[in-house]
Amino acid sequence: MQNYDVLVVGGGPGGSSAARFCARSGLKTLMIEKRPDIGSPVRCGEGLSKEWMKEGELKPDDHWISDEVKGARIYGPSEKVPIMLTAEKAGNEVGYVVERDKFDKDLAAIAASEGADIWVKSPALSVVKEKDRIVGAKVRHNGNMEEVRAKMVIAADGFESEFGRWAGLKSIILAKNDIISCVEYRMMGVDSDADYTDFYLGSVAPAGYIWVFPKGEHQANVGIGVTISAMKDRFDVKNYLDTWIKKHPGYSKGKTIQYITGGVSVSKVKDKFTLPGLLLVGDAARLIDPITGGGIANSYISGKYAATVAREAIDSEDYSQTMMQKYEKMVKDKFQRKHLRNWIAKEKLAKLSDETLDKLVDVVSDVKMRDISVQAILEAILAKYPEMVKELEDLI
Ligand SMILES: Cc1cc2nc3c(=O)[nH]c(=O)nc-3n(C[C@H](O)[C@H](O)[C@H](O)COP(=O)(O)OP(=O)(O)OC[C@H]3O[C@@H](n4cnc5c(N)ncnc54)[C@H](O)[C@@H]3O)c2cc1C
């Protein structure tokens, strides 16, 4: 049996952040990762905003930056004139395009350098409970079953998170319209623009979008996310992407060197993502931005918050639900309002026809990048398509 102050399950950005900040505060910390190689295989568009890094105490590093973009271009179904957004205004996925495997590995290395122990190829297989409190996990490590006991457990096991469910959290289960199924190709020899991250809306990707995230000159991650409630069979998503690529000679001439699939949650912030002794962070807590599908930054920040509350719980020997709710409050204060707004916008956008979307993009593209605001958009719609104000009222 192993004894730690904190056990972190999962070595993605959320786990590495939790492990880093726990270890830094002096807690004896173990992070376990089921895969043999942290960060690999990559399942990500690799878009990353910049503004959260100060709070996350991270410095941008050329080692994992593949491309730095000026902003985003958002195209309507007719793909005429895009909405141009600066990186600051474009949300969670715009700023850098990273090499995610190197990025995740660097985050784990930072956690290790702050003092956290790390076990790779070591999946948690079940929860260890004492009465209603989570006190550890059974872990397969070096071919043996180990019981790892910890005063606090932080589950950062990602979108497919099982740890929370094993522990008894039903509140993290998702509705069909809150799950996006993704396919992405890393493509070489394409006509992407290294200065912009591109998004394509409409029936090309029902209730989702197609993205082109440049990785330097003539290389890009070309991907698609479609809500599973709009899918008839599991090959739909790939078919949508292939159809779009075929229609774009600048991409159909490219060569695919990597094929990725994965899921993201696009829900509101859940009411409950803790139990006595257990905090869920990042994708496991469903903290992905409902409109962009970006979750790296939110995972990292929530990992930091979880470490703060883990420290406080251990200091006061209080592992009650009331103590765990301090973490839920920190997360909700940070994300709840924005995620609710973006969830409502996502639901509304999913129902707009291609024609309406085109008009919306047309109007907003007229507004200068630096002037984009709700008022500016409303005024532009009123001036150009007054009949649309009613339909778009709640979205705006
Ligand atoms: C196709 C796709 C594209 C995306 N594009 C972007 C993007 O461009 N920008 C962005 O910000 N976000 C993007 N995301 C979302 C982003 O990848 C996630 O939000 C982010 O990885 C969440 O970090 P995390 O640490 O919470 O979880 P993860 O990064 O998923 O890490 C969880 C870790 O836990 C490990 N694990 C799971 N179960 C166990 C277990 N039982 N025991 C031990 N270890 C376990 C997993 O192996 C994994 O390493 C994308 C997602 C997908 C699927």
The ligand as an SDF file (V2000), in Angstrom:
LIG
                    3D

 53 58  0  0  0  0  0  0  0  0999 V2000
  -10.6250   16.1450  -31.5350 C   0  0  0  0  0  0  0  0  0  0  0  0
  -10.4660   17.0990  -30.3920 C   0  0  0  0  0  0  0  0  0  0  0  0
   -9.9870   18.3740  -30.6240 C   0  0  0  0  0  0  0  0  0  0  0  0
   -9.7970   19.2620  -29.5640 C   0  0  0  0  0  0  0  0  0  0  0  0
   -9.2720   20.4860  -29.8290 N   0  0  0  0  0  0  0  0  0  0  0  0
   -9.0200   21.3460  -28.8070 C   0  0  0  0  0  0  0  0  0  0  0  0
   -8.3750   22.5760  -29.0710 C   0  0  0  0  0  0  0  0  0  0  0  0
   -7.9900   22.8930  -30.1970 O   0  0  0  0  0  0  0  0  0  0  0  0
   -8.1540   23.4160  -28.0080 N   0  0  0  0  0  0  0  0  0  0  0  0
   -8.5530   23.0990  -26.7300 C   0  0  0  0  0  0  0  0  0  0  0  0
   -8.3490   23.9280  -25.8130 O   0  0  0  0  0  0  0  0  0  0  0  0
   -9.1530   21.9330  -26.4830 N   0  0  0  0  0  0  0  0  0  0  0  0
   -9.3710   21.0300  -27.4730 C   0  0  0  0  0  0  0  0  0  0  0  0
   -9.9460   19.8190  -27.2070 N   0  0  0  0  0  0  0  0  0  0  0  0
  -10.3080   19.5030  -25.8200 C   0  0  0  0  0  0  0  0  0  0  0  0
   -9.0370   19.2180  -25.0150 C   0  0  0  0  0  0  0  0  0  0  0  0
   -8.3120   18.2000  -25.6440 O   0  0  0  0  0  0  0  0  0  0  0  0
   -9.4330   18.8190  -23.6050 C   0  0  0  0  0  0  0  0  0  0  0  0
  -10.3030   19.7850  -23.0760 O   0  0  0  0  0  0  0  0  0  0  0  0
   -8.2110   18.6940  -22.6780 C   0  0  0  0  0  0  0  0  0  0  0  0
   -7.3480   17.7020  -23.1060 O   0  0  0  0  0  0  0  0  0  0  0  0
   -8.7060   18.3790  -21.2720 C   0  0  0  0  0  0  0  0  0  0  0  0
   -7.6140   18.1380  -20.4120 O   0  0  0  0  0  0  0  0  0  0  0  0
   -7.8300   17.1410  -19.1810 P   0  0  0  0  0  0  0  0  0  0  0  0
   -6.5380   17.1120  -18.4560 O   0  0  0  0  0  0  0  0  0  0  0  0
   -9.0600   17.4780  -18.4610 O   0  0  0  0  0  0  0  0  0  0  0  0
   -8.1010   15.7190  -19.8730 O   0  0  0  0  0  0  0  0  0  0  0  0
   -7.1980   14.8960  -20.8730 P   0  0  0  0  0  0  0  0  0  0  0  0
   -6.2590   15.7490  -21.6110 O   0  0  0  0  0  0  0  0  0  0  0  0
   -8.1350   14.0340  -21.6600 O   0  0  0  0  0  0  0  0  0  0  0  0
   -6.3470   13.9790  -19.9150 O   0  0  0  0  0  0  0  0  0  0  0  0
   -6.9270   12.9140  -19.2080 C   0  0  0  0  0  0  0  0  0  0  0  0
   -5.8380   11.8900  -18.9550 C   0  0  0  0  0  0  0  0  0  0  0  0
   -6.3110   10.9100  -18.0320 O   0  0  0  0  0  0  0  0  0  0  0  0
   -5.8280    9.6410  -18.4450 C   0  0  0  0  0  0  0  0  0  0  0  0
   -6.7010    8.6310  -17.8340 N   0  0  0  0  0  0  0  0  0  0  0  0
   -7.9960    8.3550  -18.1580 C   0  0  0  0  0  0  0  0  0  0  0  0
   -8.4700    7.3920  -17.3450 N   0  0  0  0  0  0  0  0  0  0  0  0
   -7.4600    7.0520  -16.4940 C   0  0  0  0  0  0  0  0  0  0  0  0
   -7.3370    6.1090  -15.4400 C   0  0  0  0  0  0  0  0  0  0  0  0
   -8.3570    5.3180  -15.1030 N   0  0  0  0  0  0  0  0  0  0  0  0
   -6.1600    6.0280  -14.8010 N   0  0  0  0  0  0  0  0  0  0  0  0
   -5.1180    6.8220  -15.1270 C   0  0  0  0  0  0  0  0  0  0  0  0
   -5.1720    7.7290  -16.1340 N   0  0  0  0  0  0  0  0  0  0  0  0
   -6.3350    7.8510  -16.7980 C   0  0  0  0  0  0  0  0  0  0  0  0
   -5.9110    9.6960  -19.9610 C   0  0  0  0  0  0  0  0  0  0  0  0
   -5.0770    8.7330  -20.5630 O   0  0  0  0  0  0  0  0  0  0  0  0
   -5.4450   11.1290  -20.2210 C   0  0  0  0  0  0  0  0  0  0  0  0
   -4.0640   11.2230  -20.4090 O   0  0  0  0  0  0  0  0  0  0  0  0
  -10.1440   18.8820  -28.2370 C   0  0  0  0  0  0  0  0  0  0  0  0
  -10.6340   17.6000  -27.9960 C   0  0  0  0  0  0  0  0  0  0  0  0
  -10.7900   16.7110  -29.0490 C   0  0  0  0  0  0  0  0  0  0  0  0
  -11.2910   15.3280  -28.7650 C   0  0  0  0  0  0  0  0  0  0  0  0
  1  2  1  0
  2  3  1  0
  2 52  2  0
  3  4  2  0
  4  5  1  0
  4 50  1  0
  5  6  2  0
  6  7  1  0
  6 13  1  0
  7  8  2  0
  7  9  1  0
  9 10  1  0
 10 11  2  0
 10 12  1  0
 12 13  2  0
 13 14  1  0
 14 15  1  0
 14 50  1  0
 15 16  1  0
 16 17  1  0
 16 18  1  0
 18 19  1  0
 18 20  1  0
 20 21  1  0
 20 22  1  0
 22 23  1  0
 23 24  1  0
 24 25  2  0
 24 26  1  0
 24 27  1  0
 27 28  1  0
 28 29  2  0
 28 30  1  0
 28 31  1  0
 31 32  1  0
 32 33  1  0
 33 34  1  0
 33 48  1  0
 34 35  1  0
 35 36  1  0
 35 46  1  0
 36 37  1  0
 36 45  1  0
 37 38  2  0
 38 39  1  0
 39 40  1  0
 39 45  2  0
 40 41  1  0
 40 42  2  0
 42 43  1  0
 43 44  2  0
 44 45  1  0
 46 47  1  0
 46 48  1  0
 48 49  1  0
 50 51  2  0
 51 52  1  0
 52 53  1  0
M  END
$$$$
